[in-house]
Amino acid sequence: MSGPAQSTQKAQDPRPGFPLGLAVIPLAVFALLVTVFYFGLYRGDPSRLPSALLGKPVPEFTLPALEGLVARGVPVPGIVSSDLAQGRVSIINVWASWCGPCRDEHPALMHLAQTQDVLMAGINYKDNPSNARRFLGQIGNPFAAVGRDTAGETSIDWGVYGVPETFIVDGSGTIVYKHVGPITAADLENIIVPAIEAARAAPQVSN
């Protein structure tokens, strides 16, 4: 009588004696690797994401001025890459009026413009010109030059992940620091100003 029952059991379990718990081990290992990879990429300070352009000349670009933007009665010019290799440290900030964190970091940019002997230049990223002018008119314009990156192509050449991002360029036109995300007061004191001072003190090498 036991024969048919045993036969039915074997038909239902084609791999008798195989520990089913082992089947989930590959899935668990995969999940662990994904978790480690994720936190390896995103844990900690996102402003320290690496850039392939560090230590290299700024990419060649020409950006037109933000039309209608005026400072002290004079139109604010656009940006050309050669402007960043004139012997003076430059700060390039990629921003947009629709970017909330850009508004959050704006006091830091105003502070830099008022306290540091640097060329402050803005790359206005995929923005509406009137909104961009209104943004700067409401909270202040720290930039001596603003270039419109309407299609975002120049920002791609700079390796931009998203706005805001800030680059420090030494007097020879070499990118020496990249900051991803809004600049906080702590970043300003502990990272940005020291990086400016280091760029200013470094020997200038012609590119």
Rosetta constraint file for C-alpha pairs under 8 A:
AtomPair CA 1 CA 5 HARMONIC 7.58 0.50
AtomPair CA 2 CA 6 HARMONIC 6.26 0.50
AtomPair CA 3 CA 7 HARMONIC 6.24 0.50
AtomPair CA 4 CA 8 HARMONIC 6.18 0.50
AtomPair CA 5 CA 9 HARMONIC 6.28 0.50
AtomPair CA 6 CA 10 HARMONIC 6.30 0.50
AtomPair CA 7 CA 11 HARMONIC 6.34 0.50
AtomPair CA 8 CA 12 HARMONIC 6.40 0.50
AtomPair CA 9 CA 13 HARMONIC 6.19 0.50
AtomPair CA 10 CA 14 HARMONIC 5.82 0.50
AtomPair CA 10 CA 16 HARMONIC 7.29 0.50
AtomPair CA 19 CA 23 HARMONIC 7.70 0.50
AtomPair CA 20 CA 24 HARMONIC 7.73 0.50
AtomPair CA 21 CA 25 HARMONIC 7.25 0.50
AtomPair CA 23 CA 27 HARMONIC 7.96 0.50
AtomPair CA 24 CA 28 HARMONIC 6.19 0.50
AtomPair CA 25 CA 29 HARMONIC 6.12 0.50
AtomPair CA 26 CA 30 HARMONIC 6.14 0.50
AtomPair CA 27 CA 31 HARMONIC 6.14 0.50
AtomPair CA 28 CA 32 HARMONIC 6.17 0.50
AtomPair CA 29 CA 33 HARMONIC 6.25 0.50
AtomPair CA 30 CA 34 HARMONIC 6.22 0.50
AtomPair CA 31 CA 35 HARMONIC 6.18 0.50
AtomPair CA 32 CA 36 HARMONIC 6.19 0.50
AtomPair CA 33 CA 37 HARMONIC 6.05 0.50
AtomPair CA 34 CA 38 HARMONIC 6.04 0.50
AtomPair CA 35 CA 39 HARMONIC 6.23 0.50
AtomPair CA 36 CA 40 HARMONIC 5.88 0.50
AtomPair CA 37 CA 41 HARMONIC 6.26 0.50
AtomPair CA 38 CA 42 HARMONIC 6.17 0.50
AtomPair CA 38 CA 43 HARMONIC 7.84 0.50
AtomPair CA 39 CA 43 HARMONIC 4.85 0.50
AtomPair CA 42 CA 46 HARMONIC 6.67 0.50
AtomPair CA 45 CA 49 HARMONIC 7.87 0.50
AtomPair CA 46 CA 180 HARMONIC 6.27 0.50
AtomPair CA 46 CA 181 HARMONIC 7.18 0.50
AtomPair CA 47 CA 178 HARMONIC 7.60 0.50
AtomPair CA 47 CA 179 HARMONIC 4.86 0.50
AtomPair CA 47 CA 180 HARMONIC 4.10 0.50
AtomPair CA 47 CA 181 HARMONIC 5.96 0.50
AtomPair CA 48 CA 178 HARMONIC 7.68 0.50
AtomPair CA 48 CA 179 HARMONIC 6.67 0.50
AtomPair CA 48 CA 180 HARMONIC 6.98 0.50
AtomPair CA 49 CA 179 HARMONIC 7.94 0.50
AtomPair CA 49 CA 180 HARMONIC 7.00 0.50
AtomPair CA 50 CA 178 HARMONIC 7.93 0.50
AtomPair CA 51 CA 159 HARMONIC 7.03 0.50
AtomPair CA 51 CA 178 HARMONIC 7.03 0.50
AtomPair CA 52 CA 159 HARMONIC 7.72 0.50
AtomPair CA 53 CA 57 HARMONIC 7.52 0.50
AtomPair CA 53 CA 58 HARMONIC 7.68 0.50
AtomPair CA 53 CA 158 HARMONIC 7.39 0.50
AtomPair CA 53 CA 159 HARMONIC 7.56 0.50
AtomPair CA 53 CA 175 HARMONIC 6.63 0.50
AtomPair CA 54 CA 174 HARMONIC 7.69 0.50
AtomPair CA 54 CA 175 HARMONIC 5.24 0.50
AtomPair CA 54 CA 176 HARMONIC 5.44 0.50
AtomPair CA 54 CA 177 HARMONIC 6.44 0.50
AtomPair CA 54 CA 178 HARMONIC 7.54 0.50
AtomPair CA 55 CA 174 HARMONIC 5.93 0.50
AtomPair CA 55 CA 175 HARMONIC 5.52 0.50
AtomPair CA 55 CA 176 HARMONIC 5.58 0.50
AtomPair CA 56 CA 174 HARMONIC 5.27 0.50
AtomPair CA 56 CA 175 HARMONIC 5.80 0.50
AtomPair CA 56 CA 176 HARMONIC 7.94 0.50
AtomPair CA 57 CA 173 HARMONIC 5.53 0.50
AtomPair CA 57 CA 174 HARMONIC 4.23 0.50
AtomPair CA 57 CA 175 HARMONIC 6.08 0.50
AtomPair CA 57 CA 207 HARMONIC 6.68 0.50
AtomPair CA 58 CA 81 HARMONIC 6.72 0.50
AtomPair CA 58 CA 84 HARMONIC 7.88 0.50
AtomPair CA 58 CA 158 HARMONIC 7.52 0.50
AtomPair CA 58 CA 169 HARMONIC 7.85 0.50
AtomPair CA 58 CA 173 HARMONIC 5.98 0.50
AtomPair CA 58 CA 174 HARMONIC 5.89 0.50
AtomPair CA 58 CA 175 HARMONIC 6.10 0.50
AtomPair CA 59 CA 81 HARMONIC 6.94 0.50
AtomPair CA 59 CA 157 HARMONIC 6.49 0.50
AtomPair CA 59 CA 158 HARMONIC 6.63 0.50
AtomPair CA 60 CA 80 HARMONIC 7.83 0.50
AtomPair CA 60 CA 81 HARMONIC 5.45 0.50
AtomPair CA 60 CA 82 HARMONIC 7.95 0.50
AtomPair CA 61 CA 80 HARMONIC 5.84 0.50
AtomPair CA 61 CA 81 HARMONIC 5.32 0.50
AtomPair CA 61 CA 154 HARMONIC 6.65 0.50
AtomPair CA 62 CA 78 HARMONIC 7.88 0.50
AtomPair CA 62 CA 79 HARMONIC 5.99 0.50
AtomPair CA 62 CA 80 HARMONIC 4.43 0.50
AtomPair CA 62 CA 81 HARMONIC 6.46 0.50
AtomPair CA 63 CA 78 HARMONIC 5.67 0.50
AtomPair CA 63 CA 79 HARMONIC 5.25 0.50
AtomPair CA 63 CA 80 HARMONIC 6.27 0.50
AtomPair CA 63 CA 147 HARMONIC 4.72 0.50
AtomPair CA 63 CA 148 HARMONIC 5.71 0.50
AtomPair CA 63 CA 149 HARMONIC 6.49 0.50
AtomPair CA 64 CA 77 HARMONIC 7.60 0.50
AtomPair CA 64 CA 78 HARMONIC 4.70 0.50
AtomPair CA 64 CA 79 HARMONIC 6.73 0.50
AtomPair CA 64 CA 147 HARMONIC 5.22 0.50
AtomPair CA 64 CA 148 HARMONIC 5.69 0.50
AtomPair CA 65 CA 76 HARMONIC 6.83 0.50
AtomPair CA 65 CA 77 HARMONIC 5.08 0.50
AtomPair CA 65 CA 78 HARMONIC 3.63 0.50
AtomPair CA 65 CA 79 HARMONIC 7.18 0.50
AtomPair CA 65 CA 145 HARMONIC 7.61 0.50
AtomPair CA 65 CA 146 HARMONIC 5.84 0.50
AtomPair CA 65 CA 147 HARMONIC 4.87 0.50
AtomPair CA 65 CA 148 HARMONIC 6.09 0.50
AtomPair CA 66 CA 76 HARMONIC 7.50 0.50
AtomPair CA 66 CA 77 HARMONIC 7.62 0.50
AtomPair CA 66 CA 78 HARMONIC 6.84 0.50
AtomPair CA 66 CA 129 HARMONIC 6.51 0.50
AtomPair CA 66 CA 133 HARMONIC 7.80 0.50
AtomPair CA 66 CA 146 HARMONIC 6.14 0.50
AtomPair CA 66 CA 147 HARMONIC 6.04 0.50
AtomPair CA 66 CA 148 HARMONIC 5.73 0.50
AtomPair CA 67 CA 129 HARMONIC 7.10 0.50
AtomPair CA 68 CA 75 HARMONIC 7.03 0.50
AtomPair CA 68 CA 133 HARMONIC 7.52 0.50
AtomPair CA 69 CA 75 HARMONIC 5.86 0.50
AtomPair CA 69 CA 76 HARMONIC 5.76 0.50
AtomPair CA 69 CA 133 HARMONIC 6.15 0.50
AtomPair CA 70 CA 74 HARMONIC 5.25 0.50
AtomPair CA 70 CA 75 HARMONIC 4.25 0.50
AtomPair CA 70 CA 76 HARMONIC 5.33 0.50
AtomPair CA 71 CA 75 HARMONIC 6.25 0.50
AtomPair CA 71 CA 76 HARMONIC 6.19 0.50
AtomPair CA 76 CA 144 HARMONIC 6.55 0.50
AtomPair CA 76 CA 145 HARMONIC 5.61 0.50
AtomPair CA 76 CA 146 HARMONIC 6.76 0.50
AtomPair CA 77 CA 144 HARMONIC 7.54 0.50
AtomPair CA 77 CA 145 HARMONIC 5.08 0.50
AtomPair CA 77 CA 146 HARMONIC 6.32 0.50
AtomPair CA 77 CA 147 HARMONIC 7.49 0.50
AtomPair CA 78 CA 145 HARMONIC 5.45 0.50
AtomPair CA 78 CA 146 HARMONIC 5.02 0.50
AtomPair CA 78 CA 147 HARMONIC 4.33 0.50
AtomPair CA 78 CA 148 HARMONIC 7.38 0.50
AtomPair CA 79 CA 83 HARMONIC 6.82 0.50
AtomPair CA 79 CA 121 HARMONIC 7.52 0.50
AtomPair CA 79 CA 145 HARMONIC 6.17 0.50
AtomPair CA 79 CA 146 HARMONIC 6.39 0.50
AtomPair CA 79 CA 147 HARMONIC 5.24 0.50
AtomPair CA 80 CA 84 HARMONIC 7.66 0.50
AtomPair CA 81 CA 85 HARMONIC 7.60 0.50
AtomPair CA 82 CA 86 HARMONIC 7.39 0.50
AtomPair CA 82 CA 173 HARMONIC 7.68 0.50
AtomPair CA 84 CA 88 HARMONIC 7.51 0.50
AtomPair CA 84 CA 89 HARMONIC 7.72 0.50
AtomPair CA 84 CA 90 HARMONIC 6.30 0.50
AtomPair CA 84 CA 169 HARMONIC 7.11 0.50
AtomPair CA 84 CA 170 HARMONIC 7.93 0.50
AtomPair CA 84 CA 171 HARMONIC 6.97 0.50
AtomPair CA 84 CA 172 HARMONIC 7.40 0.50
AtomPair CA 84 CA 173 HARMONIC 5.13 0.50
AtomPair CA 85 CA 170 HARMONIC 7.55 0.50
AtomPair CA 85 CA 171 HARMONIC 5.32 0.50
AtomPair CA 85 CA 172 HARMONIC 4.53 0.50
AtomPair CA 85 CA 173 HARMONIC 4.06 0.50
AtomPair CA 85 CA 174 HARMONIC 7.81 0.50
AtomPair CA 86 CA 171 HARMONIC 5.86 0.50
AtomPair CA 86 CA 172 HARMONIC 6.63 0.50
AtomPair CA 86 CA 173 HARMONIC 7.54 0.50
AtomPair CA 87 CA 170 HARMONIC 7.48 0.50
AtomPair CA 87 CA 171 HARMONIC 3.74 0.50
AtomPair CA 87 CA 172 HARMONIC 5.79 0.50
AtomPair CA 87 CA 204 HARMONIC 7.64 0.50
AtomPair CA 88 CA 118 HARMONIC 6.40 0.50
AtomPair CA 88 CA 119 HARMONIC 6.95 0.50
AtomPair CA 88 CA 170 HARMONIC 6.66 0.50
AtomPair CA 88 CA 171 HARMONIC 4.29 0.50
AtomPair CA 88 CA 172 HARMONIC 7.79 0.50
AtomPair CA 88 CA 200 HARMONIC 7.68 0.50
AtomPair CA 89 CA 117 HARMONIC 7.83 0.50
AtomPair CA 89 CA 118 HARMONIC 5.18 0.50
AtomPair CA 89 CA 119 HARMONIC 6.37 0.50
AtomPair CA 89 CA 168 HARMONIC 7.24 0.50
AtomPair CA 89 CA 169 HARMONIC 5.72 0.50
AtomPair CA 89 CA 170 HARMONIC 4.56 0.50
AtomPair CA 89 CA 171 HARMONIC 4.85 0.50
AtomPair CA 89 CA 196 HARMONIC 7.14 0.50
AtomPair CA 89 CA 199 HARMONIC 6.78 0.50
AtomPair CA 89 CA 200 HARMONIC 6.25 0.50
AtomPair CA 90 CA 118 HARMONIC 5.28 0.50
AtomPair CA 90 CA 119 HARMONIC 4.48 0.50
AtomPair CA 90 CA 120 HARMONIC 5.99 0.50
AtomPair CA 90 CA 121 HARMONIC 7.30 0.50
AtomPair CA 90 CA 168 HARMONIC 5.87 0.50
AtomPair CA 90 CA 169 HARMONIC 5.03 0.50
AtomPair CA 90 CA 170 HARMONIC 6.41 0.50
AtomPair CA 90 CA 171 HARMONIC 7.30 0.50
AtomPair CA 91 CA 118 HARMONIC 6.82 0.50
AtomPair CA 91 CA 119 HARMONIC 6.11 0.50
AtomPair CA 91 CA 120 HARMONIC 5.03 0.50
AtomPair CA 91 CA 121 HARMONIC 6.13 0.50
AtomPair CA 91 CA 166 HARMONIC 6.91 0.50
AtomPair CA 91 CA 167 HARMONIC 5.73 0.50
AtomPair CA 91 CA 168 HARMONIC 4.79 0.50
AtomPair CA 91 CA 169 HARMONIC 6.32 0.50
AtomPair CA 92 CA 120 HARMONIC 6.32 0.50
AtomPair CA 92 CA 121 HARMONIC 4.95 0.50
AtomPair CA 92 CA 122 HARMONIC 5.61 0.50
AtomPair CA 92 CA 123 HARMONIC 7.07 0.50
AtomPair CA 92 CA 166 HARMONIC 5.56 0.50
AtomPair CA 92 CA 167 HARMONIC 5.04 0.50
AtomPair CA 92 CA 168 HARMONIC 6.46 0.50
AtomPair CA 92 CA 169 HARMONIC 7.68 0.50
AtomPair CA 93 CA 120 HARMONIC 7.84 0.50
AtomPair CA 93 CA 121 HARMONIC 6.39 0.50
AtomPair CA 93 CA 122 HARMONIC 4.81 0.50
AtomPair CA 93 CA 123 HARMONIC 6.08 0.50
AtomPair CA 93 CA 164 HARMONIC 7.01 0.50
AtomPair CA 93 CA 165 HARMONIC 5.87 0.50
AtomPair CA 93 CA 166 HARMONIC 4.38 0.50
AtomPair CA 93 CA 167 HARMONIC 6.46 0.50
AtomPair CA 94 CA 122 HARMONIC 5.84 0.50
AtomPair CA 94 CA 123 HARMONIC 4.65 0.50
AtomPair CA 94 CA 124 HARMONIC 6.08 0.50
AtomPair CA 94 CA 125 HARMONIC 6.47 0.50
AtomPair CA 94 CA 155 HARMONIC 7.68 0.50
AtomPair CA 94 CA 163 HARMONIC 5.96 0.50
AtomPair CA 94 CA 164 HARMONIC 5.39 0.50
AtomPair CA 94 CA 165 HARMONIC 5.22 0.50
AtomPair CA 94 CA 166 HARMONIC 6.20 0.50
AtomPair CA 95 CA 99 HARMONIC 7.09 0.50
AtomPair CA 95 CA 102 HARMONIC 6.02 0.50
AtomPair CA 95 CA 122 HARMONIC 6.99 0.50
AtomPair CA 95 CA 123 HARMONIC 6.26 0.50
AtomPair CA 95 CA 124 HARMONIC 5.28 0.50
AtomPair CA 95 CA 125 HARMONIC 5.81 0.50
AtomPair CA 95 CA 163 HARMONIC 5.46 0.50
AtomPair CA 95 CA 164 HARMONIC 5.06 0.50
AtomPair CA 95 CA 165 HARMONIC 7.22 0.50
AtomPair CA 96 CA 102 HARMONIC 6.88 0.50
AtomPair CA 96 CA 124 HARMONIC 5.51 0.50
AtomPair CA 96 CA 125 HARMONIC 5.40 0.50
AtomPair CA 96 CA 126 HARMONIC 7.14 0.50
AtomPair CA 96 CA 127 HARMONIC 5.88 0.50
AtomPair CA 96 CA 132 HARMONIC 6.75 0.50
AtomPair CA 96 CA 163 HARMONIC 7.09 0.50
AtomPair CA 96 CA 164 HARMONIC 7.70 0.50
AtomPair CA 97 CA 102 HARMONIC 7.48 0.50
AtomPair CA 97 CA 103 HARMONIC 7.78 0.50
AtomPair CA 97 CA 127 HARMONIC 6.77 0.50
AtomPair CA 97 CA 131 HARMONIC 6.15 0.50
AtomPair CA 97 CA 132 HARMONIC 5.22 0.50
AtomPair CA 97 CA 135 HARMONIC 5.69 0.50
AtomPair CA 98 CA 127 HARMONIC 7.53 0.50
AtomPair CA 99 CA 103 HARMONIC 6.92 0.50
AtomPair CA 99 CA 163 HARMONIC 6.91 0.50
AtomPair CA 99 CA 164 HARMONIC 7.52 0.50
AtomPair CA 100 CA 104 HARMONIC 6.54 0.50
AtomPair CA 101 CA 105 HARMONIC 6.24 0.50
AtomPair CA 101 CA 163 HARMONIC 7.96 0.50
AtomPair CA 101 CA 164 HARMONIC 6.84 0.50
AtomPair CA 101 CA 181 HARMONIC 7.40 0.50
AtomPair CA 101 CA 182 HARMONIC 5.66 0.50
AtomPair CA 102 CA 106 HARMONIC 6.15 0.50
AtomPair CA 102 CA 163 HARMONIC 7.19 0.50
AtomPair CA 102 CA 164 HARMONIC 5.59 0.50
AtomPair CA 102 CA 182 HARMONIC 6.31 0.50
AtomPair CA 104 CA 182 HARMONIC 6.92 0.50
AtomPair CA 105 CA 109 HARMONIC 6.82 0.50
AtomPair CA 105 CA 182 HARMONIC 5.09 0.50
AtomPair CA 105 CA 183 HARMONIC 5.21 0.50
AtomPair CA 105 CA 184 HARMONIC 6.26 0.50
AtomPair CA 106 CA 110 HARMONIC 6.25 0.50
AtomPair CA 106 CA 139 HARMONIC 7.69 0.50
AtomPair CA 107 CA 111 HARMONIC 6.11 0.50
AtomPair CA 108 CA 112 HARMONIC 6.28 0.50
AtomPair CA 108 CA 183 HARMONIC 6.54 0.50
AtomPair CA 108 CA 184 HARMONIC 6.89 0.50
AtomPair CA 108 CA 185 HARMONIC 6.66 0.50
AtomPair CA 108 CA 188 HARMONIC 6.82 0.50
AtomPair CA 109 CA 113 HARMONIC 6.22 0.50
AtomPair CA 109 CA 142 HARMONIC 6.21 0.50
AtomPair CA 110 CA 114 HARMONIC 6.27 0.50
AtomPair CA 110 CA 140 HARMONIC 7.33 0.50
AtomPair CA 110 CA 141 HARMONIC 7.34 0.50
AtomPair CA 110 CA 142 HARMONIC 5.06 0.50
AtomPair CA 111 CA 115 HARMONIC 6.06 0.50
AtomPair CA 112 CA 116 HARMONIC 5.31 0.50
AtomPair CA 112 CA 142 HARMONIC 7.99 0.50
AtomPair CA 113 CA 117 HARMONIC 7.67 0.50
AtomPair CA 113 CA 118 HARMONIC 7.40 0.50
AtomPair CA 113 CA 120 HARMONIC 6.57 0.50
AtomPair CA 113 CA 142 HARMONIC 5.46 0.50
AtomPair CA 113 CA 143 HARMONIC 7.44 0.50
AtomPair CA 119 CA 143 HARMONIC 7.88 0.50
AtomPair CA 119 CA 144 HARMONIC 6.76 0.50
AtomPair CA 120 CA 142 HARMONIC 6.72 0.50
AtomPair CA 120 CA 143 HARMONIC 4.85 0.50
AtomPair CA 120 CA 144 HARMONIC 5.61 0.50
AtomPair CA 120 CA 145 HARMONIC 6.94 0.50
AtomPair CA 121 CA 143 HARMONIC 5.03 0.50
AtomPair CA 121 CA 144 HARMONIC 5.85 0.50
AtomPair CA 121 CA 145 HARMONIC 4.80 0.50
AtomPair CA 121 CA 146 HARMONIC 5.71 0.50
AtomPair CA 121 CA 147 HARMONIC 7.94 0.50
AtomPair CA 122 CA 143 HARMONIC 6.04 0.50
AtomPair CA 122 CA 145 HARMONIC 6.30 0.50
AtomPair CA 122 CA 146 HARMONIC 4.60 0.50
AtomPair CA 122 CA 147 HARMONIC 6.35 0.50
AtomPair CA 123 CA 146 HARMONIC 5.79 0.50
AtomPair CA 123 CA 147 HARMONIC 5.02 0.50
AtomPair CA 123 CA 148 HARMONIC 6.05 0.50
AtomPair CA 123 CA 149 HARMONIC 6.37 0.50
AtomPair CA 123 CA 155 HARMONIC 7.91 0.50
AtomPair CA 124 CA 132 HARMONIC 7.56 0.50
AtomPair CA 124 CA 146 HARMONIC 6.78 0.50
AtomPair CA 124 CA 147 HARMONIC 6.03 0.50
AtomPair CA 124 CA 148 HARMONIC 4.93 0.50
AtomPair CA 124 CA 149 HARMONIC 5.72 0.50
AtomPair CA 124 CA 150 HARMONIC 7.72 0.50
AtomPair CA 125 CA 148 HARMONIC 6.62 0.50
AtomPair CA 125 CA 149 HARMONIC 5.08 0.50
AtomPair CA 125 CA 150 HARMONIC 6.25 0.50
AtomPair CA 125 CA 151 HARMONIC 7.80 0.50
AtomPair CA 125 CA 152 HARMONIC 6.04 0.50
AtomPair CA 125 CA 155 HARMONIC 7.51 0.50
AtomPair CA 125 CA 163 HARMONIC 7.75 0.50
AtomPair CA 126 CA 148 HARMONIC 7.72 0.50
AtomPair CA 126 CA 149 HARMONIC 6.01 0.50
AtomPair CA 126 CA 150 HARMONIC 4.56 0.50
AtomPair CA 126 CA 151 HARMONIC 5.95 0.50
AtomPair CA 126 CA 152 HARMONIC 5.98 0.50
AtomPair CA 127 CA 131 HARMONIC 7.30 0.50
AtomPair CA 127 CA 132 HARMONIC 6.55 0.50
AtomPair CA 127 CA 148 HARMONIC 7.93 0.50
AtomPair CA 127 CA 150 HARMONIC 6.60 0.50
AtomPair CA 128 CA 132 HARMONIC 6.11 0.50
AtomPair CA 129 CA 133 HARMONIC 6.17 0.50
AtomPair CA 130 CA 134 HARMONIC 6.10 0.50
AtomPair CA 131 CA 135 HARMONIC 6.05 0.50
AtomPair CA 132 CA 136 HARMONIC 6.48 0.50
AtomPair CA 133 CA 137 HARMONIC 5.97 0.50
AtomPair CA 134 CA 138 HARMONIC 6.03 0.50
AtomPair CA 135 CA 139 HARMONIC 6.45 0.50
AtomPair CA 135 CA 140 HARMONIC 7.92 0.50
AtomPair CA 136 CA 140 HARMONIC 4.95 0.50
AtomPair CA 136 CA 141 HARMONIC 5.02 0.50
AtomPair CA 137 CA 141 HARMONIC 6.91 0.50
AtomPair CA 149 CA 153 HARMONIC 6.91 0.50
AtomPair CA 149 CA 154 HARMONIC 6.35 0.50
AtomPair CA 149 CA 155 HARMONIC 7.20 0.50
AtomPair CA 152 CA 156 HARMONIC 6.35 0.50
AtomPair CA 153 CA 157 HARMONIC 6.42 0.50
AtomPair CA 154 CA 158 HARMONIC 6.39 0.50
AtomPair CA 155 CA 159 HARMONIC 6.38 0.50
AtomPair CA 155 CA 160 HARMONIC 5.41 0.50
AtomPair CA 156 CA 160 HARMONIC 5.58 0.50
AtomPair CA 160 CA 165 HARMONIC 6.90 0.50
AtomPair CA 161 CA 165 HARMONIC 7.86 0.50
AtomPair CA 161 CA 180 HARMONIC 7.67 0.50
AtomPair CA 162 CA 180 HARMONIC 7.87 0.50
AtomPair CA 162 CA 181 HARMONIC 7.88 0.50
AtomPair CA 163 CA 180 HARMONIC 7.90 0.50
AtomPair CA 163 CA 181 HARMONIC 6.78 0.50
AtomPair CA 164 CA 180 HARMONIC 6.75 0.50
AtomPair CA 164 CA 181 HARMONIC 5.22 0.50
AtomPair CA 164 CA 182 HARMONIC 5.87 0.50
AtomPair CA 165 CA 178 HARMONIC 7.32 0.50
AtomPair CA 165 CA 179 HARMONIC 5.66 0.50
AtomPair CA 165 CA 180 HARMONIC 4.70 0.50
AtomPair CA 165 CA 181 HARMONIC 5.54 0.50
AtomPair CA 165 CA 182 HARMONIC 7.10 0.50
AtomPair CA 166 CA 178 HARMONIC 5.81 0.50
AtomPair CA 166 CA 179 HARMONIC 5.02 0.50
AtomPair CA 166 CA 180 HARMONIC 6.63 0.50
AtomPair CA 166 CA 181 HARMONIC 7.99 0.50
AtomPair CA 167 CA 175 HARMONIC 6.84 0.50
AtomPair CA 167 CA 176 HARMONIC 7.58 0.50
AtomPair CA 167 CA 177 HARMONIC 5.62 0.50
AtomPair CA 167 CA 178 HARMONIC 4.55 0.50
AtomPair CA 167 CA 179 HARMONIC 6.27 0.50
AtomPair CA 168 CA 175 HARMONIC 5.99 0.50
AtomPair CA 168 CA 176 HARMONIC 5.74 0.50
AtomPair CA 168 CA 177 HARMONIC 5.05 0.50
AtomPair CA 168 CA 178 HARMONIC 6.52 0.50
AtomPair CA 168 CA 195 HARMONIC 7.56 0.50
AtomPair CA 168 CA 196 HARMONIC 6.93 0.50
AtomPair CA 168 CA 199 HARMONIC 7.92 0.50
AtomPair CA 169 CA 173 HARMONIC 5.73 0.50
AtomPair CA 169 CA 174 HARMONIC 5.33 0.50
AtomPair CA 169 CA 175 HARMONIC 4.41 0.50
AtomPair CA 169 CA 176 HARMONIC 5.62 0.50
AtomPair CA 169 CA 177 HARMONIC 7.19 0.50
AtomPair CA 169 CA 199 HARMONIC 7.41 0.50
AtomPair CA 170 CA 174 HARMONIC 5.46 0.50
AtomPair CA 170 CA 175 HARMONIC 6.55 0.50
AtomPair CA 170 CA 176 HARMONIC 6.63 0.50
AtomPair CA 170 CA 199 HARMONIC 5.20 0.50
AtomPair CA 170 CA 200 HARMONIC 6.65 0.50
AtomPair CA 170 CA 204 HARMONIC 7.57 0.50
AtomPair CA 171 CA 199 HARMONIC 7.73 0.50
AtomPair CA 171 CA 200 HARMONIC 7.37 0.50
AtomPair CA 171 CA 204 HARMONIC 6.37 0.50
AtomPair CA 172 CA 204 HARMONIC 5.57 0.50
AtomPair CA 172 CA 205 HARMONIC 5.86 0.50
AtomPair CA 172 CA 206 HARMONIC 5.53 0.50
AtomPair CA 172 CA 207 HARMONIC 6.59 0.50
AtomPair CA 173 CA 207 HARMONIC 7.27 0.50
AtomPair CA 174 CA 207 HARMONIC 7.75 0.50
AtomPair CA 176 CA 199 HARMONIC 7.05 0.50
AtomPair CA 177 CA 195 HARMONIC 7.10 0.50
AtomPair CA 179 CA 183 HARMONIC 7.68 0.50
AtomPair CA 183 CA 187 HARMONIC 5.73 0.50
AtomPair CA 183 CA 188 HARMONIC 6.50 0.50
AtomPair CA 184 CA 188 HARMONIC 6.15 0.50
AtomPair CA 185 CA 189 HARMONIC 6.44 0.50
AtomPair CA 186 CA 190 HARMONIC 5.87 0.50
AtomPair CA 186 CA 191 HARMONIC 7.82 0.50
AtomPair CA 187 CA 191 HARMONIC 5.08 0.50
AtomPair CA 187 CA 192 HARMONIC 6.09 0.50
AtomPair CA 188 CA 192 HARMONIC 4.83 0.50
AtomPair CA 188 CA 193 HARMONIC 5.91 0.50
AtomPair CA 189 CA 193 HARMONIC 5.88 0.50
AtomPair CA 189 CA 194 HARMONIC 7.45 0.50
AtomPair CA 190 CA 194 HARMONIC 6.65 0.50
AtomPair CA 191 CA 195 HARMONIC 6.03 0.50
AtomPair CA 192 CA 196 HARMONIC 6.21 0.50
AtomPair CA 193 CA 197 HARMONIC 6.23 0.50
AtomPair CA 194 CA 198 HARMONIC 6.09 0.50
AtomPair CA 195 CA 199 HARMONIC 6.11 0.50
AtomPair CA 196 CA 200 HARMONIC 6.11 0.50
AtomPair CA 197 CA 201 HARMONIC 6.16 0.50
AtomPair CA 198 CA 202 HARMONIC 6.06 0.50
